[in-house]
Amino acid sequence: MKLLQQLPASLLYKCVDGSEVYANEACFKLFGLGSAREAFLETLAFYDPESKHELTEDSHPFNKCAKEGTINLHVRITSTAKNLNCVVSGTVIYSENQQWIVLNLTSAQDNDISQLAFAKNSPLDNHLAFNRLLSKISSQLINLNSENLDCLIEKKLGAFGEFSGVDRCYIFQFYNDGNLMDNTHEWVAPGITPHKEELKGLSADDLPYFHQVIKSEQIFKVDDVEQLPEVATLEKQEFQREGIGAVLCVAIYLNEKLFGFIGCDIVGSAFSWREHDVRYLKLIGEIVSNTLAAMSNKQSLEQVSAELAAANKQLDHLANSDGLTGIANRRQFDNTLDSAIRRGIRDSDLLSLLFIDVDLFKQFNDTYGHSAGDEALKLVAKTLHECCRRFDDLAARYGGEEFAVILPQTDAKQAHYIAELIQLKLEELAIPFDGSPGNKILSVSIGIATQACTIALTSGQLVGMADKALYQAKAKGRNRIEVYQ
Ligand SMILES: Nc1nc2c(ncn2[C@@H]2O[C@H](COP(=O)(O)OP(=O)(O)OP(=O)(O)O)[C@@H](O)[C@H]2O)c(=O)[nH]1
């Protein structure tokens, strides 16, 4: 197959029945290959640029050509040398008594960062295409929410990476005063190894030259990793570890603060970055940083308003609850009673009010001390609160050792039942009190007022009635329930 070797077209070929693949000089040249040609031929892989799946078995260009006679495909070829987007046209020829499959490779990039679709276009067409891509990316990034942000940014990196024909495109975020960085988003071309997961928590000391350059010049551009100066030995080692031949990074600012950088790599070969490559990457970096800034502002706003709502709730709670017992205070009692009457008028309902006063509490305080008195009041309040079973019921501290319970939609019988329940629960609690009128345990007297809600009824009247009933309970010997008649 000497003839094929001498042809200027870039060819890959193999015998129909054989497995060994050959390449001619033009093909090695296309991939920028000097030596290590065997390894190159052994590692050649073909990918579908659309689905990103490797072409194997029947879809492999050699097999497809053997089956169909001729083929014409867009493929991405990866190897130990540089990776290329190519148009592959294949044909079967007869030579040296054998059938040969010959694939003619035409680089869609011509070592130029433009995608297949733009390969034949002029720089102006390419620029217009990039502008279209840019406006598509920015319009899609405008109306996003934080849940799909990361996924969408990676998709956009992919759109840019495919457009540019680079092998990897990524974002790094600085933190800890710029001393550490994480690879937060990444897109890789088919066949390229991703590195995002392992590139976390990288210290400025790991890549000191890179950090110094990106922070002072906002751009880090290396056409050939092999040519990096001695001062960048650590960077060179890292890039070589990742198989990077050329790298381009530009800084990203968020709210005028250095946020991180966006970058792209060419794997396996050097590449001469041009002015427009830098410009395009910068523009994509700006869109991404604007998106991240908008999202971070939105998140801080949401956080501030959530904190404000929580503070208001807390304030509301403080303004309406009693400091000692934690149940509703007089303010909340007054408001709730007014609205219960209004609702009762609207629904033509009965409304009951209990007034509860701890018996001989002065003596309790004098005997057991003021703080024991406080503890007893807390237990009484808790008991009252637990006896309020309906959503609309409210137990409140009316003042001192006097409490009230508002019972909407409750007739006198039901109210009496609740009053008895309160006394029963307090008996069960059995707070010792030698001087008590009730069996040497702390007791309460309860006055009940039940009224039909009418426009004529005021909260002051209802309170007066319950208070009168309570006075009677006290007058009749305490530890008892009296109903206002
Ligand atoms: N420990 C404590 N005592 C309180 C609190 N608020 C009011 N008191 C006391 O409750 C007592 C109420 O006493 P009085 O109004 O004379 O009534 P009483 O001793 O309960 O007698 P009767 O109501 O007639 O059964 C007073 O000594 C108040 O100091 C409080 O928050 N903590």
The ligand as an ORCA input file, in Angstrom:
! r2SCAN-3c Opt
* xyz 0 1
  N     -44.778     34.437     93.185
  C     -45.546     35.278     92.545
  N     -46.541     35.856     93.181
  C     -47.360     36.696     92.574
  C     -47.196     36.984     91.222
  N     -48.180     37.841     90.827
  C     -48.939     38.079     91.939
  N     -48.445     37.377     93.004
  C     -48.880     37.363     94.339
  O     -50.192     36.813     94.434
  C     -50.721     37.296     95.625
  C     -52.166     37.610     95.447
  O     -52.672     37.873     96.728
  P     -54.121     38.357     96.995
  O     -54.585     39.228     95.850
  O     -54.127     38.927     98.327
  O     -54.982     37.089     96.934
  P     -54.767     35.661     97.543
  O     -53.706     35.611     98.522
  O     -54.549     34.730     96.353
  O     -56.128     35.364     98.169
  P     -57.462     35.036     97.439
  O     -57.381     35.477     96.030
  O     -58.490     35.787     98.190
  O     -57.611     33.573     97.526
  C     -49.906     38.526     96.034
  O     -49.163     38.238     97.203
  C     -48.998     38.757     94.904
  O     -47.730     39.216     95.298
  C     -46.100     36.369     90.544
  O     -45.859     36.589     89.370
  N     -45.311     35.537     91.223
*
